[in-house]
Amino acid sequence: MRRGWDGLKLRALGCEWAGETEHHIRLKSLAVLVARRHGWNADTEVTGQAPDGAVWKADVLATRGQTRVAVEVQWSPQTDDELLRRQQRYESAGVRALWLIRSTGFPVTKQIPAVVVREGERGRYVVRIPAVTGARLRNEHNWAYEGISAETLLDAAFAGHLRWGVKTGEPLMWSVEAATTKCWRCGERTAPVTGIAVDVSATTIFLSINDFDADVALLREILPLEICRDHRIGHIKTRFSKTEGRSYLSNGCFVCGILQGRFFEHEYVNNSTVRHRGSSVVDDRWRRLLEPRLSRHWRLLGVKPTRSVCDLDGFIGDEEDDESY
């Protein structure tokens, strides 16, 4: 009997798991262990039938209430078409699926929750969550998360913390940054806002004031007049720029109100400092703003991405989202 992190007894290769690699067996054991730890009923090699009569067999099937989640360990190569076909079969049967795939290059979509899994040190397994379709191991910019343990990934999945997009009610924190400079017209000191950093469950999104063009009221909520006065931040409003030949949401001089053009922002952005911080929860306004940036790859709530990707509504294991998943 094997003991330790995989927790379960590895059954003899001459029976149920005959022909499978040890990696396959150990990852299935780990998935069962973690699912049970989170209050799910879980077992390996569970079969079922889709509405069209097609029979499927899950490496691991976890159930809790009416929710069913299949974990598939794909250690051998598989085409994208086959992955999509199997995923659609699960979906038609009302089963969510999470894929642990050894090969890279699979599609990165909300419809296919998938990560790359490899053997790490001391027989443990590590995962990478790709940020782009067709990710290759040699390109670090393709990965949203690296070096995450398979156990951490499964913990997140069965706790409802593996997410695509952003959910109403999710907590967020924000900080407003501005840089002190002299107005090009009157020469008085003013502090144009250079950006707003928004932290959503350890994922940081950087926004400019122009991102609030469709909801200036939200920007004014997070940057009230008293804060502007204290830091000499000029009025932010839509102004016409002769240089760009159009109107856009812009910084104004704190004293004379003249537009402080975006062209010069790169000159003082490195001198920016945080002038105001606050917290809120995601409402419809924040969701419209953040959803496009947080719908580019799967993310782990509470786990900081390996690199800053300004990106990430579906849950694995979240019963509240059953109807919309």
C-alpha positions as CSV (number, residue, x, y, z in Angstrom):
1,M,0.0,0.0,0.0
2,R,1.3,3.5,-0.9
3,R,0.8,6.1,1.8
4,G,1.3,9.9,1.9
5,W,-0.1,12.7,-0.2
6,D,-2.1,10.5,-2.6
7,G,-3.8,9.0,0.4
8,L,-5.7,6.2,-1.2
9,K,-4.5,2.6,-1.8
10,L,-3.2,2.1,-5.3
11,R,-5.1,-0.9,-6.6
12,A,-3.3,-3.7,-8.3
13,L,-2.4,-3.1,-11.9
14,G,-4.0,-6.4,-12.8
15,C,-7.5,-5.2,-12.2
16,E,-9.4,-1.9,-12.6
17,W,-6.4,0.3,-13.5
18,A,-4.6,-2.2,-15.7
19,G,-2.7,-0.5,-18.5
20,E,-2.7,2.9,-16.9
21,T,0.5,4.7,-16.0
22,E,1.4,5.3,-12.4
23,H,1.0,9.0,-13.0
24,H,-2.6,8.5,-14.1
25,I,-3.3,6.3,-11.1
26,R,-1.7,8.7,-8.6
27,L,-3.5,11.8,-10.0
28,K,-6.8,10.0,-9.8
29,S,-6.2,9.0,-6.2
30,L,-5.3,12.6,-5.4
31,A,-8.5,13.9,-7.0
32,V,-10.6,11.5,-5.0
33,L,-8.8,12.4,-1.8
34,V,-9.2,16.2,-2.3
35,A,-12.8,15.9,-3.4
36,R,-13.7,13.9,-0.3
37,R,-11.9,16.4,1.9
38,H,-14.2,19.1,0.6
39,G,-17.4,17.0,1.3
40,W,-17.9,15.5,-2.1
41,N,-18.7,11.8,-2.7
42,A,-16.0,10.6,-5.1
43,D,-14.8,7.5,-6.8
44,T,-12.8,6.4,-9.8
45,E,-13.9,4.8,-13.2
46,V,-17.6,5.8,-12.9
47,T,-19.7,5.3,-16.0
48,G,-22.8,7.2,-17.1
49,Q,-24.9,7.8,-20.2
50,A,-25.6,11.0,-22.1
51,P,-29.1,11.8,-23.4
52,D,-28.2,10.6,-26.9
53,G,-27.2,7.2,-25.4
54,A,-23.5,7.7,-25.6
55,V,-21.7,6.0,-22.7
56,W,-19.0,7.9,-20.8
57,K,-16.5,6.8,-18.1
58,A,-15.0,9.4,-15.8
59,D,-11.5,8.9,-14.4
60,V,-13.0,10.4,-11.2
61,L,-16.6,11.4,-10.6
62,A,-17.4,13.6,-7.6
63,T,-21.0,14.4,-6.6
64,R,-22.5,16.7,-4.0
65,G,-26.2,17.2,-4.1
66,Q,-27.3,17.5,-7.7
67,T,-23.8,18.7,-8.8
68,R,-21.5,16.3,-10.6
69,V,-17.9,17.0,-11.5
70,A,-15.6,14.7,-13.6
71,V,-11.9,14.9,-13.3
72,E,-10.1,13.6,-16.4
73,V,-6.3,12.8,-16.4
74,Q,-5.1,12.9,-19.9
75,W,-1.5,11.6,-19.8
76,S,-1.4,10.4,-23.4
77,P,-1.8,12.7,-26.5
78,Q,-5.3,13.8,-27.5
79,T,-6.5,16.0,-30.3
80,D,-8.5,19.1,-29.7
81,D,-11.4,17.7,-31.6
82,E,-11.5,14.6,-29.3
83,L,-11.2,16.9,-26.2
84,L,-14.1,19.0,-27.4
85,R,-16.2,15.9,-28.2
86,R,-15.7,14.4,-24.8
87,Q,-16.3,17.8,-23.1
88,Q,-19.6,18.2,-25.0
89,R,-20.6,14.7,-24.0
90,Y,-20.1,15.5,-20.4
91,E,-22.0,18.8,-20.8
92,S,-25.0,17.1,-22.4
93,A,-25.1,14.7,-19.4
94,G,-25.1,17.6,-17.0
95,V,-21.6,16.9,-15.7
96,R,-18.9,19.5,-15.3
97,A,-15.4,18.4,-16.2
98,L,-11.9,19.4,-15.2
99,W,-9.0,18.3,-17.4
100,L,-5.4,17.6,-16.2
101,I,-3.5,17.3,-19.4
102,R,0.2,16.4,-19.9
103,S,0.4,17.9,-23.4
104,T,0.3,21.6,-24.1
105,G,-1.5,23.4,-26.9
106,F,-5.2,22.8,-26.1
107,P,-7.8,25.6,-26.5
108,V,-8.2,28.0,-23.6
109,T,-11.9,28.6,-23.2
110,K,-14.6,28.9,-20.6
111,Q,-16.1,25.7,-22.0
112,I,-12.9,23.6,-21.3
113,P,-11.5,24.0,-17.8
114,A,-8.0,22.5,-18.4
115,V,-4.5,22.8,-17.0
116,V,-1.1,21.3,-17.9
117,V,0.1,18.8,-15.4
118,R,3.7,17.5,-15.0
119,E,5.6,15.4,-12.5
120,G,7.6,17.6,-10.1
121,E,10.1,16.9,-7.4
122,R,9.6,14.0,-4.9
123,G,6.8,12.5,-6.9
124,R,4.5,15.5,-6.5
125,Y,2.6,17.0,-9.4
126,V,2.6,20.6,-10.5
127,V,0.3,22.4,-12.9
128,R,0.4,25.4,-15.2
129,I,-2.6,27.3,-16.2
130,P,-2.3,28.7,-19.7
131,A,-3.2,32.3,-20.5
132,V,-3.3,31.8,-24.2
133,T,-4.4,29.0,-26.6
134,G,-1.6,26.9,-27.8
135,A,0.7,27.6,-24.9
136,R,4.1,26.1,-25.1
137,L,6.3,25.3,-22.1
138,R,9.2,27.3,-23.4
139,N,7.4,30.6,-23.4
140,E,6.8,32.0,-19.9
141,H,4.5,34.7,-21.2
142,N,1.9,32.0,-22.1
143,W,1.3,31.1,-18.5
144,A,-1.0,32.8,-16.0
145,Y,0.1,30.4,-13.2
146,E,3.2,28.3,-12.9
147,G,4.5,26.0,-10.2
148,I,1.1,25.5,-8.6
149,S,0.7,22.1,-7.0
150,A,-1.9,19.8,-8.4
151,E,-3.4,19.5,-4.9
152,T,-3.8,23.3,-4.7
153,L,-5.5,23.3,-8.1
154,L,-7.9,20.5,-7.0
155,D,-8.5,22.2,-3.7
156,A,-9.6,25.3,-5.6
157,A,-11.8,23.4,-7.9
158,F,-13.7,21.5,-5.2
159,A,-14.0,24.6,-3.0
160,G,-15.6,26.6,-5.9
161,H,-12.5,28.8,-6.3
162,L,-11.6,27.9,-9.9
163,R,-13.2,30.7,-11.9
164,W,-13.5,32.1,-15.4
165,G,-14.7,35.7,-15.3
166,V,-15.9,37.7,-12.4
167,K,-18.9,37.1,-10.2
168,T,-21.3,39.7,-8.8
169,G,-20.6,40.2,-5.1
170,E,-16.9,39.2,-5.3
171,P,-14.8,41.5,-3.1
172,L,-12.4,43.9,-4.7
173,M,-9.9,46.5,-3.5
174,W,-8.6,49.4,-5.6
175,S,-6.0,52.1,-5.4
176,V,-5.7,55.4,-7.3
177,E,-2.3,56.5,-8.5
178,A,-1.3,60.0,-9.6
179,A,1.9,61.9,-10.4
180,T,2.7,65.4,-9.4
181,T,3.8,67.7,-12.3
182,K,3.4,71.3,-13.5
183,C,0.6,72.4,-15.7
184,W,1.8,73.2,-19.3
185,R,-0.3,76.3,-19.4
186,C,-0.3,78.0,-15.9
187,G,2.7,76.3,-14.4
188,E,0.9,75.4,-11.2
189,R,1.4,72.1,-9.5
190,T,-1.2,69.5,-10.4
191,A,-1.6,65.7,-10.0
192,P,-3.0,63.9,-13.0
193,V,-4.3,60.4,-12.3
194,T,-2.2,57.8,-14.1
195,G,-4.2,54.7,-13.3
196,I,-6.4,52.7,-11.0
197,A,-5.1,49.3,-9.8
198,V,-8.0,46.9,-9.0
199,D,-7.4,43.7,-7.0
200,V,-10.0,40.9,-7.5
201,S,-9.1,37.8,-5.5
202,A,-5.4,38.3,-5.9
203,T,-5.6,39.1,-9.6
204,T,-4.6,42.7,-10.3
205,I,-6.1,44.7,-13.1
206,F,-4.7,48.1,-14.2
207,L,-7.2,50.6,-15.5
208,S,-6.8,54.1,-16.9
209,I,-9.3,56.8,-16.4
210,N,-10.4,56.3,-20.0
211,D,-11.7,52.8,-19.1
212,F,-14.4,54.6,-17.0
213,D,-15.6,56.6,-20.0
214,A,-18.9,54.7,-20.0
215,D,-19.4,55.1,-16.2
216,V,-17.8,58.3,-15.0
217,A,-20.0,58.2,-11.9
218,L,-18.2,55.0,-10.7
219,L,-14.8,56.8,-11.1
220,R,-16.1,59.7,-9.1
221,E,-17.2,57.3,-6.3
222,I,-13.8,55.9,-5.9
223,L,-12.1,59.3,-6.2
224,P,-14.3,61.8,-4.2
225,L,-13.8,65.5,-4.4
226,E,-12.2,65.8,-0.9
227,I,-9.4,63.4,-2.0
228,C,-8.9,65.4,-5.2
229,R,-8.6,68.6,-3.2
230,D,-6.1,67.0,-0.7
231,H,-3.9,65.8,-3.5
232,R,-4.4,68.6,-6.1
233,I,-6.0,66.2,-8.6
234,G,-7.8,68.3,-11.2
235,H,-11.3,67.7,-12.4
236,I,-11.7,64.6,-14.6
237,K,-14.2,65.1,-17.4
238,T,-14.6,64.8,-21.2
239,R,-12.7,67.4,-23.0
240,F,-11.8,68.1,-26.7
241,S,-8.2,67.6,-27.6
242,K,-6.9,69.5,-30.6
243,T,-3.9,67.2,-30.8
244,E,-6.0,64.0,-31.1
245,G,-8.9,65.8,-32.9
246,R,-11.5,64.3,-30.6
247,S,-13.0,64.3,-27.2
248,Y,-12.1,61.9,-24.4
249,L,-12.2,61.5,-20.6
250,S,-9.2,63.4,-19.4
251,N,-7.3,64.9,-16.5
252,G,-7.5,68.6,-16.0
253,C,-5.2,71.1,-14.2
254,F,-6.1,71.5,-10.5
255,V,-5.8,75.3,-10.9
256,C,-6.8,76.3,-14.4
257,G,-8.7,73.2,-15.5
258,I,-6.9,72.9,-18.9
259,L,-6.6,69.4,-20.4
260,Q,-3.5,67.5,-19.4
261,G,-2.9,65.5,-22.5
262,R,-2.3,61.7,-22.5
263,F,0.7,62.2,-24.8
264,F,2.8,63.3,-21.8
265,E,1.6,60.6,-19.3
266,H,4.6,58.4,-20.1
267,E,6.9,61.1,-18.9
268,Y,5.6,61.0,-15.3
269,V,3.9,57.7,-14.9
270,N,7.1,56.2,-13.2
271,N,6.8,58.9,-10.5
272,S,3.2,58.0,-9.7
273,T,2.3,57.2,-6.1
274,V,-0.9,55.8,-4.5
275,R,-3.2,58.7,-3.4
276,H,-6.3,56.9,-2.3
277,R,-7.3,53.3,-1.5
278,G,-10.7,51.6,-0.9
279,S,-12.7,48.4,-1.1
280,S,-16.0,47.4,-2.6
281,V,-17.8,44.4,-4.1
282,V,-18.4,43.6,-7.8
283,D,-21.8,45.1,-8.9
284,D,-23.1,45.3,-12.5
285,R,-20.9,48.4,-13.2
286,W,-17.7,46.8,-12.0
287,R,-18.6,43.6,-13.8
288,R,-19.1,45.3,-17.1
289,L,-15.7,46.9,-16.6
290,L,-13.8,43.8,-15.4
291,E,-15.4,41.0,-17.2
292,P,-13.6,41.4,-20.5
293,R,-10.2,41.5,-18.7
294,L,-11.0,38.5,-16.4
295,S,-12.4,36.3,-19.2
296,R,-9.2,35.3,-20.9
297,H,-8.1,32.3,-18.7
298,W,-9.0,30.3,-15.7
299,R,-7.9,31.7,-12.4
300,L,-7.5,30.6,-8.8
301,L,-9.3,32.8,-6.3
302,G,-6.9,34.0,-3.6
303,V,-3.8,32.8,-5.5
304,K,-1.7,35.5,-7.0
305,P,-0.9,34.8,-10.7
306,T,2.7,34.0,-11.5
307,R,2.9,37.0,-13.8
308,S,0.8,40.1,-14.1
309,V,-1.8,39.3,-16.7
310,C,-4.6,42.0,-16.8
311,D,-7.1,39.3,-17.4
312,L,-10.2,36.4,-15.8
313,D,-18.6,33.2,-14.8
314,G,-18.4,29.8,-14.2
315,F,-17.3,27.8,-11.2
316,I,-16.2,24.3,-10.8
317,G,-18.0,23.1,-7.7
318,D,-20.1,26.2,-7.0
319,E,-23.6,25.0,-6.5
320,E,-25.0,28.6,-6.6
321,D,-23.9,28.8,-10.3
322,D,-25.3,25.4,-11.3
323,E,-27.9,26.8,-13.7
324,S,-25.5,29.2,-15.5
325,Y,-22.4,27.0,-15.8
